[in-house]
Structure formats: C-alpha cells, structure tokens
Amino acid sequence: MERRNRRSDTRTAVAATAPPTAEVARDRLWAQDVRSSIRCAAVLLALLLLIDWGVGTLSAPRATLWAALAVLLFVVLYPTRVSAGEGWLVARGLLRTRLVRTDHLVSVRCLDGVGQRLVLRDTFGARVEVDPRVLVANPPLWRRLDEDARLSALRSTLSCGQTALHRVSERIDRETALTVFKVSGLE
C-alpha cells in the first residue's frame, strides 16, 4: 500500500511541477524502432509459415504456435518510449510506465552487460532504466536529464552517479563530434 502511495505522490508531484506549456523532450526514433520490431516479428512469422508449408506440415495449431512465437518476439523487441520534461523522466513500456523525478535523483548507475542500462533512482523510491543509446540519439532528452541531474547534485540529493553521467556525457560528445566531422567531410 505504501509503495502505491509513493508512486501516486510522485505522479502528483510531477503534474504539479510541470507546467502544461513546459517543453517535453521525446525519443524521436521510437516509432522507427516499433516499426522495426513489427517487421522482425512479421518476417519470422512469414518464414516459419513458409518453411512449414514447404515441408507440408502446416496446420491450424502449428500456424497458431508460429503466430504466438512472432507475438512473443514483438513483445521482447518492443522499445521503451522515453520522454522527459522539467524535473521528470518517464519510460513507457508495453506493460508498464515508470516515472522518476530527475530533479530529486539519489543515484545514477550504469549496468553493463549485453544490454547496457542507465538506472535512475529518486528520493521518492522510484526507479527507471534507460538505454544510454536513447540519450545519445536524442540530445534534447540528454540535456533535460543533465540539467536536472546537476540540480540534484546542487541540492546534495545525488549521492552517487556523477561518474556514470560523465561517461554518458563523454559518449554523447564523441558521437556529436563524429557526426559533425562526417557532415563536414572531415572524416
């Protein structure tokens, strides 16, 4: 019960602090990623049905199984939709929405592995995981997060995470410089 109240309080606090005219930064590549997920699932379904039909074993139960497998692939590949405004960041998945107050961050950690993740936690106990590639591909999202993280550091609520934010900042600067060099022909 207490957890639900914290989430409700966080949503209320975000709604109260974000004016309706405030600029909201969104992941501009999200729609493209959704289309890619749909294409991958459709290609898998088509290949499975084609192979099954070619062998002569295609039946309604098998087609249903292949369709379920394609839907499962879509669910796994479905990208998280990230948006941020002044003081908040939201990650909307297929099944749930997570919100964190970026002006009240407590920690920022970088989880390495197959899929690198940036984990943000706020003073209200909320937690959001974001793919750093989303921030690299969307400078307005990164600027919003960086400004709010600096505010958290000034308020002394950000106890750990400066190094992780610095690494992401360096990566974004490197990608921006490479893009500038490519556009200007100085590769």
N, CA, C and O of each residue as an XYZ file, in Angstrom:
748
protein
N       0.826     -1.188      0.000
C       0.000      0.000      0.000
C       0.869      1.251      0.000
O       0.583      2.225     -0.696
N       1.938      1.206      0.794
C       2.821      2.364      0.890
C       3.493      2.635     -0.455
O       3.664      3.790     -0.842
N       3.871      1.575     -1.163
C       4.520      1.726     -2.469
C       3.583      2.434     -3.452
O       4.012      3.317     -4.195
N       2.322      2.051     -3.454
C       1.353      2.672     -4.347
C       1.221      4.164     -4.025
O       1.117      4.985     -4.936
N       1.224      4.515     -2.746
C       1.111      5.913     -2.362
C       2.307      6.720     -2.839
O       2.154      7.861     -3.274
N       3.510      6.127     -2.760
C       4.704      6.825     -3.226
C       4.610      7.103     -4.719
O       4.935      8.200     -5.174
N       4.168      6.117     -5.473
C       4.030      6.322     -6.916
C       2.997      7.396     -7.200
O       3.207      8.256     -8.056
N       1.898      7.351     -6.495
C       0.853      8.338     -6.684
C       1.369      9.725     -6.313
O       1.097     10.701     -7.011
N       2.121      9.810     -5.204
C       2.696     11.084     -4.787
C       3.667     11.609     -5.836
O       3.698     12.807     -6.118
N       4.459     10.707     -6.411
C       5.418     11.124     -7.429
C       4.694     11.654     -8.652
O       5.076     12.693     -9.190
N       3.657     10.960     -9.103
C       2.898     11.432    -10.261
C       2.245     12.779     -9.970
O       2.235     13.665    -10.825
N       1.704     12.933     -8.776
C       1.075     14.188     -8.402
C       2.115     15.294     -8.361
O       1.861     16.405     -8.826
N       3.290     14.996     -7.806
C       4.354     15.999     -7.737
C       4.817     16.396     -9.130
O       5.080     17.572     -9.381
N       4.918     15.443    -10.027
C       5.328     15.751    -11.396
C       4.272     16.611    -12.064
O       4.601     17.600    -12.720
N       3.020     16.249    -11.906
C       1.943     17.010    -12.525
C       1.904     18.435    -11.974
O       1.595     19.380    -12.701
N       2.219     18.582    -10.691
C       2.181     19.892    -10.073
C       3.355     20.762    -10.505
O       3.205     21.979    -10.611
N       4.530     20.163    -10.759
C       5.704     20.960    -11.084
C       5.865     21.212    -12.569
O       6.532     22.171    -12.955
N       5.279     20.387    -13.406
C       5.448     20.558    -14.846
C       4.293     21.387    -15.406
O       3.167     20.900    -15.508
N       4.576     22.649    -15.770
C       3.507     23.459    -16.340
C       3.071     22.889    -17.681
O       3.879     22.271    -18.374
N       1.826     23.080    -18.060
C       1.330     22.498    -19.294
C       2.080     22.987    -20.530
O       2.108     22.292    -21.546
N       2.681     24.160    -20.460
C       3.404     24.684    -21.609
C       4.871     24.284    -21.605
O       5.610     24.642    -22.522
N       5.301     23.547    -20.589
C       6.706     23.149    -20.496
C       7.081     22.261    -21.675
O       6.291     21.434    -22.128
N       8.298     22.450    -22.158
C       8.778     21.658    -23.279
C       9.055     20.233    -22.831
O       9.715     20.007    -21.817
N       8.551     19.285    -23.588
C       8.756     17.876    -23.294
C       9.632     17.288    -24.394
O       9.316     17.402    -25.578
N      10.736     16.659    -23.994
C      11.637     16.007    -24.948
C      11.226     14.551    -25.070
O      10.991     13.872    -24.070
N      11.141     14.079    -26.307
C      10.720     12.701    -26.553
C      11.753     11.983    -27.409
O      12.546     12.605    -28.116
N      11.721     10.664    -27.327
C      12.585      9.827    -28.157
C      12.047      9.888    -29.584
O      10.996      9.318    -29.880
N      12.762     10.574    -30.463
C      12.272     10.772    -31.823
C      12.461      9.546    -32.700
O      11.927      9.507    -33.809
N      13.203      8.544    -32.243
C      13.417      7.329    -33.026
C      12.520      6.174    -32.572
O      12.634      5.062    -33.086
N      11.632      6.434    -31.613
C      10.803      5.374    -31.046
C       9.900      4.733    -32.101
O       9.809      3.508    -32.170
N       9.239      5.537    -32.914
C       8.325      4.994    -33.928
C       9.075      4.108    -34.916
O       8.568      3.068    -35.336
N      10.267      4.518    -35.280
C      11.094      3.717    -36.183
C      11.448      2.378    -35.539
O      11.442      1.344    -36.208
N      11.756      2.395    -34.243
C      12.077      1.161    -33.532
C      10.866      0.237    -33.423
O      11.011     -0.983    -33.503
N       9.688      0.800    -33.243
C       8.466     -0.014    -33.197
C       8.225     -0.675    -34.553
O       7.885     -1.856    -34.623
N       8.403      0.092    -35.626
C       8.237     -0.481    -36.966
C       9.244     -1.602    -37.198
O       8.906     -2.614    -37.812
N      10.468     -1.439    -36.722
C      11.478     -2.500    -36.863
C      11.062     -3.751    -36.100
O      11.240     -4.869    -36.584
N      10.507     -3.556    -34.904
C      10.033     -4.695    -34.117
C       8.915     -5.435    -34.841
O       8.890     -6.665    -34.869
N       8.002     -4.683    -35.421
C       6.893     -5.292    -36.164
C       7.421     -6.050    -37.378
O       6.986     -7.165    -37.663
N       8.367     -5.430    -38.091
C       8.949     -6.089    -39.264
C       9.640     -7.390    -38.897
O       9.470     -8.400    -39.581
N      10.417     -7.374    -37.823
C      11.123     -8.599    -37.402
C      10.137     -9.711    -37.062
O      10.321    -10.860    -37.462
N       9.096     -9.360    -36.323
C       8.087    -10.366    -35.956
C       7.359    -10.881    -37.198
O       7.089    -12.077    -37.309
N       7.044     -9.990    -38.124
C       6.339    -10.406    -39.343
C       7.220    -11.295    -40.216
O       6.743    -12.282    -40.777
N       8.497    -10.953    -40.333
C       9.414    -11.772    -41.130
C       9.564    -13.154    -40.503
O       9.557    -14.160    -41.213
N       9.699    -13.211    -39.189
C       9.795    -14.508    -38.523
C       8.550    -15.347    -38.787
O       8.649    -16.527    -39.121
N       7.382    -14.736    -38.637
C       6.129    -15.454    -38.884
C       6.060    -15.943    -40.328
O       5.715    -17.097    -40.580
N       6.386    -15.071    -41.266
C       6.338    -15.454    -42.677
C       7.302    -16.602    -42.976
O       6.939    -17.544    -43.680
N       8.519    -16.531    -42.450
C       9.487    -17.601    -42.689
C       9.040    -18.928    -42.083
O       9.155    -19.977    -42.718
N       8.532    -18.877    -40.859
C       8.079    -20.111    -40.219
C       6.912    -20.735    -40.973
O       6.869    -21.947    -41.181
N       5.968    -19.891    -41.379
C       4.825    -20.411    -42.134
C       5.269    -20.946    -43.496
O       4.790    -21.989    -43.943
N       6.175    -20.238    -44.148
C       6.662    -20.666    -45.456
C       7.407    -22.000    -45.367
O       7.201    -22.891    -46.191
N       8.256    -22.125    -44.379
C       9.002    -23.376    -44.202
C       8.046    -24.519    -43.872
O       8.154    -25.610    -44.432
N       7.118    -24.262    -42.967
C       6.151    -25.294    -42.580
C       5.279    -25.696    -43.772
O       4.988    -26.878    -43.952
N       4.863    -24.725    -44.586
C       4.061    -25.009    -45.773
C       4.879    -25.777    -46.810
O       4.369    -26.693    -47.456
N       6.166    -25.394    -46.968
C       7.033    -26.078    -47.925
C       7.278    -27.523    -47.577
O       7.397    -28.365    -48.467
N       7.354    -27.823    -46.297
C       7.565    -29.199    -45.849
C       6.254    -29.982    -45.898
O       6.257    -31.212    -45.959
N       5.151    -29.266    -45.872
C       3.847    -29.924    -45.940
C       3.260    -30.256    -44.580
O       2.369    -31.099    -44.479
N       3.744    -29.608    -43.541
C       3.234    -29.905    -42.188
C       2.422    -28.751    -41.610
O       2.113    -28.762    -40.419
N       2.075    -27.770    -42.411
C       1.336    -26.611    -41.917
C      -0.092    -27.019    -41.561
O      -0.801    -27.627    -42.363
N      -0.492    -26.673    -40.347
C      -1.849    -26.921    -39.876
C      -2.262    -25.728    -39.020
O      -1.435    -24.870    -38.709
N      -3.522    -25.670    -38.641
C      -4.025    -24.553    -37.837
C      -3.314    -24.456    -36.481
O      -2.924    -23.359    -36.082
N      -3.134    -25.579    -35.760
C      -2.428    -25.467    -34.473
C      -0.976    -24.988    -34.644
O      -0.480    -24.196    -33.843
N      -0.310    -25.474    -35.686
C       1.079    -25.055    -35.909
C       1.142    -23.582    -36.309
O       2.035    -22.859    -35.866
N       0.204    -23.131    -37.140
C       0.162    -21.723    -37.532
C      -0.089    -20.838    -36.310
O       0.489    -19.758    -36.188
N      -0.949    -21.302    -35.413
C      -1.209    -20.569    -34.169
C       0.049    -20.504    -33.315
O       0.358    -19.462    -32.736
N       0.775    -21.614    -33.234
C       2.029    -21.647    -32.486
C       3.027    -20.657    -33.076
O       3.682    -19.927    -32.332
N       3.155    -20.622    -34.406
C       4.094    -19.700    -35.039
C       3.670    -18.251    -34.821
O       4.513    -17.379    -34.611
N       2.371    -17.997    -34.870
C       1.873    -16.638    -34.624
C       2.176    -16.213    -33.180
O       2.568    -15.073    -32.932
N       1.990    -17.141    -32.233
C       2.302    -16.838    -30.827
C       3.791    -16.551    -30.654
O       4.168    -15.666    -29.886
N       4.637    -17.293    -31.363
C       6.082    -17.068    -31.302
C       6.437    -15.692    -31.872
O       7.299    -15.003    -31.328
N       5.786    -15.293    -32.953
C       6.025    -13.978    -33.538
C       5.571    -12.860    -32.595
O       6.247    -11.839    -32.463
N       4.431    -13.058    -31.944
C       3.953    -12.068    -30.964
C       4.933    -11.972    -29.800
O       5.220    -10.875    -29.319
N       5.442    -13.102    -29.351
C       6.428    -13.102    -28.265
C       7.684    -12.334    -28.676
O       8.235    -11.576    -27.877
N       8.136    -12.524    -29.902
C       9.294    -11.777    -30.388
C       9.008    -10.287    -30.402
O       9.867     -9.491    -30.024
N       7.812     -9.893    -30.833
C       7.441     -8.477    -30.822
C       7.468     -7.907    -29.410
O       7.974     -6.805    -29.196
N       6.931     -8.645    -28.450
C       6.910     -8.181    -27.059
C       8.338     -8.002    -26.526
O       8.618     -7.044    -25.806
N       9.225     -8.912    -26.876
C      10.614     -8.819    -26.424
C      11.321     -7.632    -27.071
O      12.111     -6.950    -26.418
N      11.046     -7.384    -28.337
C      11.729     -6.318    -29.069
C      11.088     -4.940    -28.904
O      11.680     -3.936    -29.302
N       9.905     -4.879    -28.331
C       9.191     -3.603    -28.212
C      10.036     -2.595    -27.438
O      10.444     -2.874    -26.310
N      10.307     -1.415    -28.031
C      11.176     -0.433    -27.365
C      10.433      0.368    -26.297
O       9.223      0.580    -26.380
N      11.178      0.796    -25.314
C      10.628      1.655    -24.275
C      10.553      3.074    -24.814
O      11.504      3.560    -25.426
N       9.426      3.741    -24.588
C       9.254      5.122    -25.047
C       9.666      6.052    -23.917
O       9.049      6.064    -22.852
N      10.699      6.819    -24.153
C      11.254      7.707    -23.132
C      10.888      9.145    -23.458
O      11.032      9.591    -24.596
N      10.414      9.864    -22.449
C      10.161     11.298    -22.587
C      10.544     11.973    -21.280
O      10.516     11.360    -20.213
N      10.902     13.244    -21.384
C      11.353     13.980    -20.202
C      10.901     15.420    -20.288
O      10.831     16.014    -21.364
N      10.598     15.959    -19.132
C      10.255     17.364    -19.008
C      11.030     17.939    -17.841
O      11.913     17.282    -17.288
N      10.712     19.125    -17.478
C      11.429     19.772    -16.396
C      11.153     19.045    -15.082
O      10.058     19.136    -14.528
N      12.161     18.320    -14.592
C      12.054     17.650    -13.307
C      11.585     16.205    -13.348
O      11.436     15.595    -12.290
N      11.346     15.636    -14.509
C      10.852     14.264    -14.573
C      11.302     13.557    -15.849
O      11.625     14.186    -16.857
N      11.312     12.241    -15.770
C      11.605     11.384    -16.912
C      10.675     10.186    -16.825
O      10.521      9.594    -15.757
N      10.057      9.826    -17.935
C       9.113      8.709    -17.980
C       9.591      7.701    -19.008
O      10.003      8.070    -20.108
N       9.535      6.423    -18.644
C       9.827      5.328    -19.567
C       8.571      4.465    -19.655
O       8.169      3.830    -18.680
N       7.960      4.453    -20.837
C       6.726      3.692    -21.052
C       7.035      2.444    -21.856
O       7.460      2.517    -23.009
N       6.815      1.305    -21.231
C       6.980      0.035    -21.923
C       5.639     -0.453    -22.418
O       4.645      0.272    -22.374
N       5.616     -1.677    -22.886
C       4.378     -2.250    -23.396
C       3.385     -2.516    -22.265
O       2.177     -2.366    -22.446
N       3.896     -2.908    -21.106
C       3.022     -3.289    -20.000
C       3.003     -2.315    -18.827
O       2.052     -2.310    -18.044
N       4.050     -1.483    -18.695
C       4.058     -0.578    -17.539
C       4.769      0.728    -17.858
O       5.538      0.839    -18.813
N       4.479      1.702    -17.018
C       5.077      3.025    -17.131
C       5.841      3.314    -15.852
O       5.333      3.117    -14.748
N       7.061      3.781    -16.016
C       7.890      4.133    -14.855
C       8.241      5.609    -14.935
O       8.567      6.121    -16.006
N       8.172      6.288    -13.801
C       8.445      7.711    -13.722
C       9.457      7.973    -12.625
O       9.385      7.370    -11.555
N      10.394      8.864    -12.881
C      11.373      9.244    -11.873
C      11.506     10.765    -11.884
O      11.461     11.402    -12.937
N      11.669     11.325    -10.699
C      11.905     12.765    -10.571
C      13.391     13.018    -10.771
O      14.201     12.668     -9.913
N      13.753     13.617    -11.882
C      15.167     13.833    -12.184
C      15.759     15.009    -11.426
O      16.981     15.136    -11.352
N      14.926     15.868    -10.865
C      15.458     16.956    -10.047
C      15.622     16.529     -8.591
O      16.061     17.322     -7.757
N      15.270     15.279     -8.280
C      15.453     14.706     -6.941
C      16.153     13.354     -7.028
O      15.798     12.422     -6.307
N      17.143     13.247     -7.905
C      17.856     11.982     -8.067
C      18.708     11.668     -6.847
O      19.314     12.553     -6.242
N      18.739     10.383     -6.500
C      19.588      9.906     -5.413
C      20.805      9.192     -5.988
O      21.924      9.366     -5.506
N      20.575      8.384     -7.029
C      21.690      7.658     -7.630
C      21.457      7.442     -9.115
O      20.327      7.374     -9.599
N      22.574      7.338     -9.810
C      22.579      7.000    -11.232
C      23.654      5.949    -11.400
O      24.825      6.193    -11.108
N      23.256      4.775    -11.871
C      24.227      3.694    -12.085
C      24.160      3.237    -13.524
O      23.119      3.309    -14.177
N      25.295      2.768    -14.000
C      25.370      2.224    -15.350
C      25.548      0.713    -15.222
O      26.567      0.246    -14.713
N      24.554     -0.050    -15.687
C      24.625     -1.508    -15.662
C      25.200     -1.988    -16.982
O      24.604     -1.782    -18.039
N      26.354     -2.626    -16.920
C      26.978     -3.154    -18.122
C      26.504     -4.576    -18.358
O      25.979     -5.223    -17.451
N      26.684     -5.042    -19.535
C      26.271     -6.389    -19.903
C      25.903     -6.410    -21.362
O      26.370     -5.583    -22.145
N      25.064     -7.358    -21.727
C      24.642     -7.466    -23.120
C      23.888     -6.206    -23.538
O      24.159     -5.640    -24.597
N      22.954     -5.772    -22.717
C      22.211     -4.540    -22.971
C      22.536     -3.534    -21.890
O      22.078     -3.671    -20.756
N      23.323     -2.523    -22.228
C      23.728     -1.534    -21.239
C      22.517     -0.706    -20.822
O      21.691     -0.343    -21.660
N      22.411     -0.409    -19.539
C      21.299      0.358    -18.993
C      21.806      1.412    -18.030
O      22.802      1.212    -17.334
N      21.103      2.546    -17.999
C      21.352      3.600    -17.040
C      20.184      3.559    -16.057
O      19.034      3.752    -16.453
N      20.472      3.310    -14.779
C      19.429      3.165    -13.769
C      19.370      4.448    -12.938
O      20.352      4.834    -12.303
N      18.213      5.097    -12.950
C      17.998      6.346    -12.219
C      17.073      6.072    -11.038
O      16.035      5.428    -11.193
N      17.451      6.561     -9.862
C      16.603      6.442     -8.661
C      16.407      7.822     -8.060
O      17.329      8.637     -8.039
N      15.188      8.081     -7.566
C      14.924      9.376     -6.947
C      14.650      9.237     -5.455
O      14.608      8.127     -4.924
N      14.465     10.355     -4.792
C      14.259     10.354     -3.344
C      12.918      9.752     -2.942
O      12.719      9.415     -1.775
N      11.993      9.611     -3.894
C      10.678      9.044     -3.607
C      10.662      7.526     -3.756
O       9.628      6.893     -3.544
N      11.810      6.934     -4.123
C      11.908      5.489     -4.275
C      11.610      4.986     -5.670
O      11.642      3.777     -5.902
N      11.321      5.871     -6.603
C      11.038      5.456     -7.973
C      12.342      5.096     -8.685
O      13.408      5.624     -8.368
N      12.232      4.189     -9.652
C      13.404      3.684    -10.379
C      13.045      3.538    -11.847
O      11.990      3.006    -12.193
N      13.948      4.023    -12.717
C      13.751      3.915    -14.158
C      15.046      3.433    -14.783
O      16.133      3.878    -14.415
N      14.914      2.509    -15.741
C      16.062      2.060    -16.517
C      15.927      2.607    -17.928
O      14.874      2.494    -18.555
N      17.020      3.207    -18.422
C      17.028      3.809    -19.745
C      18.244      3.295    -20.505
O      19.338      3.184    -19.951
N      18.038      2.985    -21.771
C      19.144      2.601    -22.633
C      19.936      3.863    -22.972
O      19.359      4.816    -23.495
N      21.248      3.899    -22.688
C      22.035      5.103    -22.993
C      22.007      5.486    -24.472
O      22.199      6.654    -24.811
N      21.770      4.513    -25.356
C      21.693      4.831    -26.789
C      20.530      5.770    -27.093
O      20.599      6.556    -28.037
N      19.462      5.693    -26.301
C      18.325      6.596    -26.489
C      18.760      8.027    -26.191
O      18.383      8.958    -26.903
N      19.558      8.199    -25.134
C      20.043      9.529    -24.777
C      21.036     10.049    -25.806
O      21.047     11.241    -26.117
N      21.873      9.157    -26.337
C      22.848      9.554    -27.354
C      22.129      9.994    -28.629
O      22.532     10.971    -29.260
N      21.085      9.294    -29.005
C      20.359      9.595    -30.242
C      19.416     10.788    -30.106
O      18.946     11.319    -31.112
N      19.136     11.211    -28.881
C      18.185     12.298    -28.643
C      18.790     13.350    -27.723
O      18.552     13.314    -26.516
N      19.564     14.283    -28.260
C      20.204     15.310    -27.430
C      19.247     16.103    -26.535
O      19.629     16.429    -25.411
N      18.017     16.435    -26.973
C      17.127     17.149    -26.048
C      16.807     16.343    -24.781
O      16.706     16.910    -23.692
N      16.649     15.028    -24.925
C      16.430     14.171    -23.740
C      17.635     14.239    -22.814
O      17.489     14.385    -21.600
N      18.833     14.133    -23.397
C      20.045     14.170    -22.589
C      20.190     15.521    -21.891
O      20.523     15.568    -20.707
N      19.945     16.617    -22.609
C      20.071     17.953    -21.994
C      19.139     18.089    -20.805
O      19.524     18.612    -19.760
N      17.905     17.614    -20.968
C      16.923     17.706    -19.886
C      17.396     16.904    -18.668
O      17.342     17.395    -17.540
N      17.857     15.674    -18.899
C      18.343     14.834    -17.804
C      19.584     15.439    -17.162
O      19.700     15.450    -15.937
N      20.505     15.938    -17.963
C      21.745     16.512    -17.449
C      21.475     17.738    -16.591
O      22.063     17.886    -15.520
N      20.586     18.626    -17.055
C      20.242     19.816    -16.272
C      19.642     19.438    -14.923
O      20.013     19.996    -13.890
N      18.719     18.491    -14.940
C      18.073     18.088    -13.693
C      19.030     17.337    -12.771
O      18.941     17.464    -11.550
N      19.946     16.553    -13.347
C      20.933     15.855    -12.523
C      21.870     16.859    -11.860
O      22.264     16.671    -10.709
N      22.224     17.909    -12.569
C      23.061     18.964    -11.970
C      22.315     19.648    -10.823
O      22.909     19.986     -9.800
N      21.014     19.846    -11.006
C      20.198     20.426     -9.937
C      20.165     19.499     -8.725
O      20.243     19.960     -7.586
N      20.052     18.201     -8.967
C      20.083     17.231     -7.860
C      21.428     17.275     -7.142
O      21.485     17.186     -5.915
N      22.496     17.411     -7.900
C      23.827     17.493     -7.288
C      23.953     18.767     -6.464
O      24.545     18.740     -5.385
N      23.413     19.881     -6.944
C      23.451     21.129     -6.179
C      22.637     21.026     -4.889
O      23.003     21.612     -3.870
N      21.544     20.286     -4.938
C      20.714     20.081     -3.750
C      21.309     19.037     -2.804
O      20.807     18.839     -1.698
N      22.369     18.378     -3.237
C      23.057     17.323     -2.476
C      22.202     16.078     -2.280
O      22.406     15.337     -1.318
N      21.255     15.837     -3.172
C      20.492     14.591     -3.090
C      21.164     13.495     -3.914
O      20.980     12.314     -3.623
N      21.932     13.859     -4.926
C      22.607     12.889     -5.782
C      23.870     12.417     -5.082
O      24.907     13.078     -5.123
N      23.761     11.250     -4.433
C      24.891     10.743     -3.642
C      25.891      9.962     -4.483
O      27.088      9.992     -4.195
N      25.431      9.269     -5.509
C      26.358      8.557     -6.390
C      25.816      8.569     -7.806
O      24.608      8.491     -8.034
N      26.727      8.667     -8.741
C      26.298      8.635    -10.117
C      26.943      9.672    -10.999
O      26.696      9.694    -12.205
N      27.765     10.536    -10.429
C      28.424     11.547    -11.242
C      29.306     10.905    -12.315
O      29.383     11.398    -13.441
N      29.966      9.806    -11.960
C      30.843      9.126    -12.913
C      30.039      8.547    -14.070
O      30.442      8.675    -15.226
N      28.916      7.916    -13.776
C      28.068      7.341    -14.831
C      27.548      8.431    -15.756
O      27.538      8.261    -16.975
N      27.119      9.538    -15.189
C      26.642     10.647    -16.011
C      27.771     11.236    -16.854
O      27.561     11.623    -18.003
N      28.964     11.300    -16.275
C      30.119     11.821    -17.011
C      30.459     10.915    -18.196
O      30.798     11.403    -19.275
N      30.370      9.584    -17.995
C      30.634      8.643    -19.094
C      29.630      8.808    -20.231
O      29.999      8.799    -21.405
N      28.361      8.959    -19.869
C      27.336      9.157    -20.891
C      27.574     10.487    -21.610
O      27.428     10.572    -22.829
N      27.934     11.509    -20.860
C      28.217     12.815    -21.450
C      29.381     12.737    -22.434
O      29.324     13.324    -23.514
N      30.434     12.015    -22.061
C      31.579     11.849    -22.966
C      31.170     11.099    -24.232
O      31.596     11.448    -25.333
N      30.351     10.078    -24.069
C      29.895      9.307    -25.227
C      29.069     10.173    -26.168
O      29.223     10.091    -27.386
N      28.195     11.001    -25.608
C      27.369     11.892    -26.423
C      28.248     12.918    -27.132
O      28.036     13.202    -28.311
N      29.235     13.478    -26.427
C      30.148     14.436    -27.052
C      30.934     13.789    -28.187
O      31.135     14.404    -29.235
N      31.380     12.545    -27.982
C      32.125     11.830    -29.009
C      31.256     11.581    -30.245
O      31.692     11.798    -31.375
N      30.016     11.122    -30.012
C      29.096     10.869    -31.126
C      28.763     12.166    -31.875
O      28.663     12.169    -33.102
N      28.592     13.259    -31.137
C      28.302     14.543    -31.766
C      29.477     15.009    -32.613
O      29.286     15.490    -33.730
N      30.688     14.869    -32.090
C      31.879     15.269    -32.850
C      32.023     14.423    -34.111
O      32.340     14.956    -35.175
N      31.796     13.119    -34.009
C      31.872     12.260    -35.195
C      30.841     12.663    -36.242
O      31.135     12.671    -37.437
N      29.639     12.995    -35.796
C      28.593     13.430    -36.723
C      28.985     14.729    -37.411
O      28.784     14.883    -38.616
N      29.542     15.661    -36.651
C      29.972     16.933    -37.232
C      31.069     16.688    -38.270
O      31.049     17.288    -39.345
N      32.012     15.821    -37.959
C      33.088     15.514    -38.900
C      32.540     14.862    -40.164
O      32.983     15.187    -41.266
N      31.593     13.955    -40.023
C      31.005     13.287    -41.191
C      30.263     14.282    -42.078
O      30.407     14.267    -43.301
N      29.469     15.143    -41.450
C      28.683     16.111    -42.204
C      29.595     17.102    -42.931
O      29.308     17.500    -44.059
N      30.682     17.494    -42.288
C      31.570     18.483    -42.896
C      32.593     17.852    -43.841
O      33.341     18.569    -44.505
N      32.635     16.525    -43.908
C      33.560     15.833    -44.811
C      34.966     15.719    -44.277
O      35.895     15.517    -45.058
N      35.159     15.841    -42.982
C      36.490     15.784    -42.365
C      36.789     14.438    -41.734
O      37.708     14.329    -40.922
N      36.035     13.417    -42.088
C      36.235     12.081    -41.507
C      37.666     11.793    -41.482
O      38.072     10.721    -41.034
